Amino acid sequence: MKVKSAPPAGLKSSHALLLGLLVFLLFAGTFGNGFINLDDTEYVYENPHVRQGITAGGLGWALTSVGYYYWQPLTWISHMLDCEFYGLKPAGHHFTNVVLHSINAVLLLLALYRLTGSPMKALVASAVFAVHPLRVESVAWIAERKDLLAGTFFIAGLAAYAGYARRPSRSTYAMVLGSYFLALASKPTAITFPFVLLLLDYWPLARWRPVWPAIREKLPMFGLAAGSAILTFIGQKQAGAVVTGQELSLGLRWANIPVSYAKYAAKFLFPYPLAVYYPYDKAMPAWQPAAAILLVAALTFLCWRLRARPYLLTGWLWFLGLMAPMVGVVQVGLQAYADRFTYLPMIGLAIAMVWLCADLLKHSRRASQFAAVILAVLAALSWIQTGYWKDSLTLLSHTISVAPHSPLIRNNLGSALFEQRRVDEAIPHFQEAIRLSPGYTTAMTNLGMAYVHKQDLAQARRVLEEVARLQPQASKPHLLMGMVAMESGEADSALSHYQQALKYPMPPTDAAATHNDIGMILAKRGRIGEALAQFRAAVQFNQGLAAAHRNLVNALLDQNETDQALRHLHYAITVTRGDPELRKLLDSLQGPR
């Protein structure tokens, strides 16, 4: 089945270049932004596999891991490449995000033009997608690289499909299928790709009759979708991201689905104010989901009845279908909805809006003026929103002003203050997070850590013991209670807590710190051989932990293994990217040269 006619000429390369340049300049303000303590920790600067750059072990982990919620090897590899080229300087990581989003804008222009043959409508729709304030979260948040990469291959697949629809062949089909696979390997929310192709068969390609051949040719894609869904569910279960009824009731989650659809559509039209996190409204009145269901049903019925304008049905169903994995049918995380989830779904609304406005505003000059004003307003709002992503403190303080009753944001704002040694300011935020969500063990653990820092060991012990009671198989409270015991001069108790912590799953960075602390206790007791084993375990878990490398070298020196100590020291300087303390130690061992 193929489309007989090809789109007429009309798209100028200058339009594509101008669009890409404008998008790049709009988001270039992110280059001065830092990392954010929401997910950037796990995805980049505290991830031992990523921060080392490209390594054989890291690539193996990226290709096989379903941790951190998804199977997303291309996303991991892209972060590794950034660390290889830029280290942990956030400007380079932001640069990659902006370049990818600029490429996506140009790819979407090409795809829409190849699909519809309407260069100016394709240009405006692509611009609406690219400069909309809802894009800021995906672009300014380094950890959301997965949105951008998945978008690149998803949109490239649309462009390839336009060619396949006009000249079907095995090679063009392989390009479509390969693009889809790469999109899934970046983020599994691209799972809805074959659904979008069926919508495009309806409009603008008009190749959906008979229906079965259109479905049959996409069966291999549905097979990929099934595999991705299985891997995703496994990964989210392992990461503890799939929320059970203990956190959010089934009724609340299902009531939130139509409401979130309505809010996403509203934010497309009125994107202000925006925040990085929107908590569930646990006191949601019953009329809200009822009204949202009626609204979504009415709009769907209206688009169906207006079949003389088929782009409305395609655009609206594109939005509804692509949002489906993110609206909470299977709840992932505690957010009610999120701006980043709109990255690909909003393309459908942009198509419907632009083609409708073009039909209603027949006069080309008036239409172009209207489009220019809309794009200018959207770009201005995006510029403002980008400024909120300067650093964790700025972002989370803004989020509190939009959604003040979020335990997660209170906790992370406290963590951002704690990282700046503003412990007295951090403690009230941890306490407020616990008040909003009693039993919130992450905030309780952070509160205990803050008390440790303030040397209020009695308070720290009280809080951490409660965390250990609530989470008997959690490693972090035992790790911190070990620190409390060390500060109190109770080495035996500290060793017991550290060994208890190692019995339970923990991030590699925590495991490295725990082994390092055990090694130091053993070394002070003269048990150098056992200490060496602990230091070696520490650097295996986190090759970037310079303190463990120093302790390992000193333990080797204590055993008169000078040559081995020097060999390891040279290796340690390489993997820690020239840690100054290690260099100083090397100079002291080698003597004057």
C-alpha positions in Angstrom: 0.0 0.0 0.0 1.5 3.3 -1.0 0.6 7.0 -1.3 0.5 7.9 -5.0 1.4 11.6 -4.9 4.5 13.2 -3.5 4.5 16.4 -1.6 5.1 19.5 -3.7 8.3 21.4 -3.5 8.4 24.4 -1.2 10.4 23.8 2.0 13.5 26.0 2.0 16.7 24.9 3.7 16.9 28.4 5.2 13.7 27.8 7.1 15.1 24.7 8.7 18.4 26.4 9.6 16.6 29.4 11.0 14.4 27.3 13.2 17.3 25.3 14.5 19.3 28.4 15.3 16.4 30.2 17.0 15.7 27.1 19.2 19.4 26.8 20.1 19.6 30.5 21.1 16.4 30.4 23.1 17.7 27.6 25.3 21.4 28.6 25.3 20.7 30.3 28.6 20.9 26.8 30.2 24.6 26.7 29.6 25.3 28.5 32.8 23.0 26.3 34.8 24.2 23.6 37.2 23.1 20.1 38.0 19.8 19.6 39.8 19.4 17.3 42.8 16.4 15.6 41.2 17.6 12.6 39.2 20.8 14.3 37.9 22.5 12.6 40.9 21.5 9.1 39.8 21.9 9.8 36.1 25.2 11.6 36.0 27.3 13.0 38.8 26.8 10.3 41.4 26.5 7.4 39.0 29.9 5.5 39.0 29.2 3.9 35.7 28.4 7.2 34.0 30.9 9.6 35.5 33.9 7.6 34.3 33.0 8.3 30.7 33.2 5.5 28.1 34.6 2.3 29.6 34.1 -1.4 28.7 32.4 -2.1 32.0 30.2 1.0 31.7 29.0 0.0 28.2 28.2 -3.5 29.4 26.2 -2.1 32.3 24.4 0.3 30.0 23.4 -2.4 27.6 22.1 -4.9 30.2 20.8 -2.8 33.1 17.1 -2.2 33.6 17.8 -0.2 36.8 16.7 3.4 37.3 13.3 2.4 36.0 14.0 1.7 32.3 16.1 -0.2 29.8 17.7 2.9 28.2 21.2 2.0 26.9 21.4 4.9 24.5 20.6 7.4 27.2 23.3 6.0 29.4 25.8 6.0 26.6 25.0 9.6 25.8 25.7 10.7 29.4 28.9 8.7 29.4 30.0 10.5 26.2 29.3 13.8 27.9 31.4 12.8 30.9 34.1 11.6 28.5 34.3 15.0 26.8 33.2 17.5 29.5 33.8 15.6 32.7 31.3 16.8 35.4 31.1 20.4 34.1 27.4 20.8 33.6 27.7 23.4 30.8 28.7 20.6 28.3 25.8 18.4 29.4 23.4 21.2 28.9 24.9 22.0 25.5 24.2 18.4 24.3 20.6 18.7 25.5 20.1 22.0 23.6 21.7 20.6 20.4 19.4 17.6 20.5 16.3 19.7 21.0 17.3 21.9 18.1 17.9 18.9 15.9 14.4 17.6 16.9 12.8 20.8 15.9 14.4 20.6 12.4 13.6 16.9 12.1 9.9 17.6 13.0 9.8 20.3 10.3 11.2 17.8 7.8 8.8 15.0 8.9 5.7 17.2 8.8 6.6 18.6 5.5 7.2 15.1 4.0 4.0 13.9 5.5 1.7 16.8 4.5 3.5 18.8 1.8 2.6 22.1 3.6 5.9 23.9 4.3 4.6 26.9 6.3 2.2 24.9 8.4 4.9 22.4 9.1 7.3 25.2 10.1 4.8 26.9 12.5 3.8 23.6 14.1 7.4 22.6 14.6 8.2 26.0 16.1 5.2 25.8 18.5 6.5 22.4 19.6 10.1 23.6 20.0 9.6 26.9 21.8 6.7 26.0 24.0 7.4 26.5 27.8 6.4 22.8 28.4 9.7 21.9 26.6 11.8 23.6 29.2 11.8 20.8 31.7 13.0 18.2 29.1 15.7 20.6 27.8 17.0 22.3 30.9 17.0 19.1 33.0 20.1 17.1 32.2 18.5 13.8 33.5 15.7 14.2 30.9 18.2 13.5 28.1 16.0 10.4 27.5 13.1 12.6 26.3 15.3 14.3 23.8 17.0 11.2 22.5 13.8 9.3 22.2 12.3 12.3 20.5 15.2 12.3 17.9 14.6 8.7 16.8 10.9 8.9 17.1 10.7 11.9 14.8 13.3 10.5 12.5 11.1 7.4 12.3 8.2 9.6 11.2 10.2 11.2 8.5 11.3 7.7 7.3 7.7 6.5 7.4 6.7 9.4 5.1 9.2 8.0 2.5 8.1 4.4 3.1 4.4 5.3 2.6 5.2 6.8 -0.9 7.7 4.2 -1.9 7.4 1.0 0.2 10.6 -1.1 0.3 12.5 -3.3 2.7 15.2 -0.7 3.1 12.8 2.2 4.0 10.8 -0.2 6.3 14.1 -1.1 8.0 14.8 2.6 8.6 11.4 3.0 10.2 11.8 -0.1 12.4 15.4 0.8 13.3 14.4 4.3 14.3 11.7 2.9 16.5 14.1 0.5 18.2 16.6 3.3 18.9 13.8 5.4 20.3 12.8 2.6 22.7 16.4 2.2 23.7 16.4 5.8 24.7 13.1 5.9 26.6 10.3 3.3 26.5 7.6 5.9 26.4 8.2 5.9 22.6 6.2 2.6 22.8 3.3 4.4 21.1 5.1 4.9 17.8 3.1 2.4 15.8 -0.1 3.9 17.1 1.0 7.3 15.7 1.8 5.7 12.3 -1.8 4.3 12.2 -3.1 7.9 12.8 -0.9 9.2 10.0 -2.3 6.5 7.7 -5.7 8.1 8.4 -4.4 11.7 7.9 -2.5 13.0 6.0 -1.4 9.8 4.2 -5.0 8.5 3.5 -3.7 4.9 3.3 -5.8 3.3 6.0 -8.3 1.6 3.8 -8.4 -1.4 3.9 -7.4 -1.3 7.6 -5.8 -4.8 8.0 -2.8 -4.2 5.7 -2.0 -1.0 7.6 -2.1 -2.9 10.9 -0.3 -6.0 9.6 2.8 -4.1 8.4 3.2 -2.7 11.9 3.1 -6.1 13.7 6.9 -6.2 14.1 6.7 -2.8 15.8 4.0 -4.1 18.2 6.4 -6.9 19.0 9.1 -4.4 20.0 6.5 -2.6 22.0 5.6 -5.7 24.0 9.3 -6.4 24.7 9.9 -2.8 25.9 6.8 -2.9 28.1 8.1 -6.1 29.9 11.6 -4.7 30.4 10.1 -1.4 31.7 7.8 -3.1 34.2 10.7 -5.2 35.5 13.0 -2.1 35.8 10.4 -0.1 37.6 9.6 -2.9 40.0 13.3 -3.2 40.8 13.7 0.5 41.3 10.6 0.7 43.5 9.0 3.2 41.2 5.7 1.5 40.6 3.5 2.9 43.3 1.2 0.5 45.2 -2.0 1.2 46.9 -0.1 1.9 50.2 1.1 5.2 48.8 -1.8 6.3 46.5 -5.2 4.7 46.5 -6.4 3.1 43.3 -9.4 5.4 43.3 -7.3 8.5 43.5 -5.0 7.3 40.7 -7.8 6.6 38.3 -9.6 9.8 39.2 -6.5 11.7 38.3 -6.3 10.2 34.8 -9.0 12.4 33.2 -8.0 15.3 35.3 -4.4 15.1 34.2 -5.5 14.9 30.5 -7.5 18.1 31.0 -4.6 19.8 32.8 -2.1 18.9 30.1 -4.4 20.3 27.4 -4.9 23.5 29.5 -1.2 23.9 30.0 -0.7 23.7 26.2 -3.0 26.7 25.9 -2.0 28.5 29.1 1.5 27.4 30.1 1.8 29.4 33.3 2.8 28.8 36.1 4.9 25.7 35.6 6.8 23.6 38.2 9.1 20.6 38.1 6.7 18.6 40.4 2.9 18.6 40.8 1.8 16.5 43.8 -1.5 14.6 43.9 -4.5 16.4 45.3 -5.6 13.9 47.8 -8.7 16.0 48.6 -9.8 16.1 44.9 -13.5 16.8 44.7 -15.6 14.3 42.8 -16.8 16.8 40.3 -13.3 17.3 38.9 -12.8 13.9 37.3 -16.4 13.9 36.2 -16.0 17.2 34.5 -12.7 16.2 32.9 -14.2 13.0 31.5 -17.0 15.0 30.0 -14.5 17.5 28.5 -12.3 14.8 27.0 -15.3 12.9 25.6 -16.8 16.1 24.2 -13.6 17.1 22.4 -13.1 13.6 21.1 -16.7 13.5 19.7 -16.2 17.0 18.2 -13.0 16.0 16.4 -14.8 12.9 15.1 -17.7 14.8 13.8 -15.5 17.4 12.1 -14.1 14.8 9.7 -13.9 17.4 7.0 -10.9 18.6 9.0 -9.2 15.2 9.6 -6.1 16.8 11.2 -8.2 17.5 14.3 -8.9 13.8 14.9 -5.3 12.8 14.2 -3.9 15.5 16.4 -6.2 14.9 19.3 -5.9 11.1 19.3 -2.1 11.6 18.9 -2.2 13.6 22.2 -4.5 11.1 24.0 -2.6 8.0 22.8 0.9 9.2 23.5 -0.1 10.5 26.9 -1.5 7.2 27.9 1.7 5.6 29.2 2.3 8.7 31.5 -1.2 9.5 32.9 -1.0 6.9 35.7 -2.7 3.8 34.5 0.5 2.2 35.9 1.6 4.8 38.5 5.3 5.6 38.3 6.5 7.9 41.0 4.4 10.2 43.1 3.7 13.1 40.7 0.2 13.7 39.5 1.4 14.9 36.1 4.6 16.4 34.8 5.6 18.9 32.1 8.3 16.5 30.7 5.7 13.9 29.8 4.4 16.2 27.1 7.5 16.2 24.9 6.1 14.0 22.1 2.3 14.0 22.9 2.1 17.8 22.4 3.1 17.5 18.8 -0.4 16.2 18.1 -2.0 19.3 19.7 0.5 21.6 17.8 -0.6 20.0 14.5 -4.3 20.3 15.2 -4.0 23.9 16.4 -1.8 25.1 13.5 -3.8 23.4 10.7 -7.1 24.7 12.3 -5.9 28.2 12.6 -4.6 28.1 9.0 -8.1 27.1 7.8 -9.8 29.7 9.9 -7.4 32.5 9.0 -7.5 32.3 5.3 -5.7 35.6 4.8 -2.0 34.6 4.8 -0.8 37.9 6.2 -3.2 37.8 9.2 -2.3 34.2 9.7 1.4 34.9 9.7 1.0 37.8 12.1 -1.1 35.7 14.5 1.5 32.9 14.4 4.4 35.4 15.0 2.6 36.8 18.1 1.9 33.3 19.5 5.4 32.1 19.0 6.9 35.3 20.6 4.7 34.9 23.7 5.6 31.2 24.0 9.3 31.9 23.5 9.2 34.7 26.2 7.6 32.3 28.7 10.2 29.7 27.9 13.0 32.1 28.5 11.5 33.0 31.9 11.0 29.4 32.8 14.5 28.5 31.8 15.8 30.9 34.4 14.2 28.9 37.2 16.5 26.0 36.3 19.7 27.8 37.3 20.4 25.5 40.2 18.6 23.3 42.7 17.8 26.1 45.1 16.3 28.4 42.5 14.3 25.6 40.9 12.9 24.1 44.1 12.2 27.4 45.7 10.1 28.3 42.6 8.4 25.0 42.7 7.4 25.5 46.4 5.8 28.8 45.4 3.7 26.9 42.8 3.1 23.7 44.7 3.8 24.4 48.4 2.4 21.1 49.8 4.9 18.7 48.2 6.9 16.6 50.6 9.4 15.6 47.8 10.2 19.1 46.9 10.5 20.2 50.6 12.9 17.3 51.1 15.0 18.1 48.1 15.1 21.8 48.9 16.4 20.9 52.3 19.0 18.7 50.6 20.1 21.6 48.4 20.5 23.8 51.4 22.4 21.1 53.3 24.8 20.7 50.4 25.6 24.4 50.8 26.2 23.9 54.5 23.1 25.9 55.4 22.0 23.2 57.8 19.9 25.3 60.1 17.8 26.4 57.0 17.6 22.8 55.7 16.2 21.3 58.9 12.8 23.1 58.8 12.3 21.8 55.2 13.0 18.2 56.3 10.6 18.6 59.2 7.9 20.1 57.0 8.3 17.2 54.5 7.8 14.7 57.4 4.8 16.7 58.6 3.2 16.6 55.2 4.0 12.9 54.8 4.4 11.1 58.1 6.8 8.2 57.7 8.6 9.8 54.8 11.8 7.9 55.5 13.9 9.8 52.9 13.3 13.1 54.6 13.7 11.5 58.1 17.1 10.1 57.0 18.1 13.5 55.7 17.0 15.0 59.0 19.1 12.5 60.8 22.1 13.4 58.6 21.6 17.1 59.3 21.6 16.4 63.1 24.8 14.4 62.6 26.4 17.4 60.9 25.3 19.6 63.8 26.8 17.2 66.2 23.3 16.7 67.8 24.0 13.0 68.1 21.1 12.3 70.5 18.6 13.7 68.0 20.3 12.0 65.1 20.1 8.6 66.9 16.5 9.1 67.7 15.5 9.9 64.1 17.6 7.2 62.6 16.4 4.5 64.9 12.9 5.4 63.8 13.9 5.1 60.2 15.5 1.7 60.8 12.2 0.6 62.5 10.1 1.7 59.5 12.6 0.3 57.0 14.3 -2.7 58.7 16.0 -3.7 55.4 17.3 -0.3 54.4 21.0 0.3 54.3 21.1 4.1 54.7 19.9 4.4 58.4 22.5 1.8 59.4 25.2 3.7 57.5 24.3 6.9 59.2 24.0 5.3 62.6 27.5 4.0 62.0 28.6 7.6 61.5 26.9 8.6 64.7 28.7 5.8 66.6 32.0 6.9 65.1 31.4 10.5 66.2 30.6 9.1 69.7 33.8 7.1 69.8 31.9 3.8 69.7 34.0 2.0 67.1 32.5 -1.5 67.8 29.0 -0.2 67.4 30.0 1.7 64.2 31.5 -1.5 62.7 28.4 -3.4 63.5 26.1 -0.8 61.8 28.4 -0.7 58.7 28.3 -4.4 58.4 24.6 -4.4 58.9 24.2 -1.8 56.1 26.1 -4.0 53.7 23.5 -6.7 54.0 20.9 -4.6 52.2 20.9 -3.1 48.7 22.5 0.3 48.4 23.8 2.6 45.7 27.3 2.0 44.6 28.5 5.3 46.1 27.1 4.3 49.5 28.6 0.9 49.3 32.0 2.4 48.5 31.8 4.7 51.4 30.8 1.9 53.8 33.6 -0.4 52.7 36.0 2.6 53.1 34.8 3.4 56.6 35.1 -0.3 57.7 38.6 -0.4 56.2 39.6 2.6 58.3 38.3 1.0 61.5 40.2 -2.2 60.8 43.4 -0.3 59.8 43.4 1.6 63.1 43.2 -1.8 64.9 46.2 -3.0 62.9 44.2 -5.5 60.8 45.8 -4.2 57.6 45.1 -7.3 55.5 41.4 -7.1 56.2 41.5 -3.3 55.7 43.1 -3.8 52.3 40.2 -6.0 51.2 37.7 -3.3 52.3 39.5 -0.5 50.4 39.7 -2.7 47.3 36.0 -3.3 47.5 35.4 0.5 48.0 37.3 1.4 44.8 35.5 -1.4 42.9 32.2 0.1 43.8 33.3 3.7 43.0 36.6 4.2 41.2 36.2 7.9 41.6 36.4 7.8 45.4 39.8 9.3 46.0 39.7 8.8 49.8 39.5 5.0 49.3 42.4 5.1 46.8 44.5 7.0 49.3 43.6 4.6 52.1 44.4 1.6 49.9 47.8 3.1 48.9 48.7 3.8 52.6 47.7 0.3 53.6 50.0 -1.1 50.9 52.8 1.0 52.2 52.1 -0.2 55.7 52.7 -3.7 54.3 55.9 -2.6 52.6 54.3 -3.1 49.2 55.9 0.1 47.8 55.9 -1.0 44.1 52.3 -2.1 44.2 51.4 1.1 46.0 53.0 3.2 43.3 51.3 1.2 40.5 47.9 1.7 42.1 48.6 5.4 42.8 49.3 6.0 39.0 46.0 4.1 38.2 44.1 6.1 40.9 45.3 9.4 39.5 44.0 8.4 36.1 40.5 7.2 37.2 40.0 10.2 39.6 41.0 12.6 36.8 44.1 13.9 38.7 42.9 14.2 42.3 45.3 16.7 43.9 45.7 14.8 47.2 46.7 11.7 45.2 49.2 13.7 43.2 50.7 15.1 46.4 51.0 11.6 47.7 52.8 10.5 44.6 55.2 13.4 44.8 56.0 12.5 48.4 56.7 8.9 47.5 58.8 9.6 44.4 60.8 12.4 46.1 62.4 15.3 44.3 63.1 14.9 40.6 
